[in-house]
């Protein structure tokens, strides 16, 4: 179809000013609704149209729906994993073998998470820089948040804490390490550079998050609370509000001090698609909702089968929560960070990796505490000593490596190997019986 | 006498210039001191020349004696010139309340408020004395008296055997300087100068960060040793280790002062008002206002007064904790230092808003370094002399707090720039710290004279 070739034409990398985009996507909007029109005509038509006439017949609407589905679902190879979602539900209904259900859910969520990021990014085109940034800030890690909320509903507080922690660790070590490594391999001769200032601000925020997590943990561990167990919950809730305030100030500060390289970090989620929106605003919103629903459904199965999978596969729940879950949730970001590093756009990779870590630590974790507060669940910032120590040392290592603003394959390799050590540690880690409400006893 | 006051009034201007002329001018003043009244007119013109020749960073030996003021003038200058001295009546009021009602909460609160102006005036007197003693001794004076209030309160608490209060108030002083004072300075400076990013001397900040980390190391080992029960003689080893480490830290601090004074020319020329300069060099002028002996006399009077109030303060702490329903930890770590640092706080903010971030940094971080590397070891040594078991084992929670705070601050300072967001982050960190101490008590195994029952 002509339209198909039109889309292919736009699949090439276009990196131009935002202004052009806006005018361009106006006519795309038109062409989506009446696809059988000649694309060339559409160009000239839209020059004169003011974006108001919506020529809709049932036929064109149905074609529009098909087109939309084609764009959203059939354009990425990752979406081959999509059937695993329904497959997981089937397996659950028929056999109830939790290990397999868990595995299929994991695989099924990966493409959905990626498409969710895509839909968010598309929507961001229409909303402008400010709201776009906010959108990214909130939905950027929507998958992790959805999984966490379901886990909290079931009272699996430790799974929530560990999966959020694992997401931070995987972003900081694995994603960043792979990005540095691949970038360093491709650009062997020169040392890649990135914006030190931005990395410094993020590192500072991560350290503040560690501080927020450290106090409740140490307070509880040393038994120096006024009311044992309750004080640190109150402290956690207070600290979470403070951290959310800091994150809001951070967003405000970033938007206010937009410098040339800030633009790059704002379009951080712009993956290997073009800079032009591919689907209309309402389509984005609809897809956003559909994908969120789908992810919620799969998350419910996922969370329900964690403990069973742990028993079936003889792996500690910690390992599943800290290592396996986040790898899946971050698969898309992982791929895009590597890709940008290989194109010498290290700032965008950094924005994806470290920005995501900062987002989870300063927004994701506190918001889960607040949601737990509203739900009446005792979700707190006391991640227990081992997890807190892990986060602390990781943040230190990464902050130190980032501080000089350069990258090479060795730094990347170091980060990946650090992640291996972390993963191995969690492979042999379980919570003592005194901790955890619904943890399985192996 | 009146001429004197007009002369004094004239000298109230900011002057930043070279220092050679000064010396000659001051010697002139030296002569004229004997007959002050006749020389008033001459002093005017001299002051004009003086104004053009005083440097902000180089107050080398003046070898000057200033005009002796009458007692009334002296009192007028010292007591009545700052608004903060309106709080002075609270001191005697506290003693009255103590004698009449004995309500600990009120006595504590009134003593606290009464100490604020005294601490500020003590800083002022120290700064004035520093004019007469030259850079070296002046720097030492500042280094010792800069945090005299905290040290006096600590010594009284030591006498009473409240070791935990000493540890926690010193810790709180460091935390409040590093987070609250610095954060407010960065924040207000950043708000005023929204367009540009303020810069400060990285080298000085890094040296201070290094010293703070060394202090953390000094505190970490006794705490960890004790906590892991891996001492040779349980309880006694870490006390001996603490005393040894304190001596080492004092040596390090002495070396730091020496290093600063020697390399002042090389590293600190871009206006680092760290230790070699009156720490509270506020918006007063750069010329001394009171004579050397007056300064010494006032120093003694203020120290005595602060001691008296400190005694009431320390005695009322436990009662106040019960009366106000706050943990002692919170009072020691958060409330006491806020008061002790009130003057430094105000001056740091003011300097930041004038784009003199190096001075703000000197006030805030310099004070932290001073307490960490001088104040704490000094208290250990004083405790040693007194026979009190004051050690460097600040218990795990406090040590962890100090550790993470030093890391956060060292990291934020390392790139040498400041903006309002960094300031806001530091202030929010302080909020988290304060909240943590609000719900913190020592377990029954710790603390000799501290109440161990949980406070509701």
Interface residues (C-beta under 8 A of the other chain):
Chain A: X196 X197 X200 X201 X203 X204 X205 X207 X208 X210 X211 X212 X214 X215 X216 X218 X219 X221 X222 X223 X224 X225 X226 X227 X231 X232 X234 X235 X238 X239 X242 X243 X245 X246 X249 X250 X253 X257 X392 X396 X399 X403
Chain B: X327 X395 X396 X397 X400 X401 X404 X405 X407 X408 X411 X412 X414 X415 X417 X419 X420 X421 X422 X424 X425 X428 X429 X431 X432 X433 X435 X436 X438 X439 X440 X441 X442 X443 X454 X455
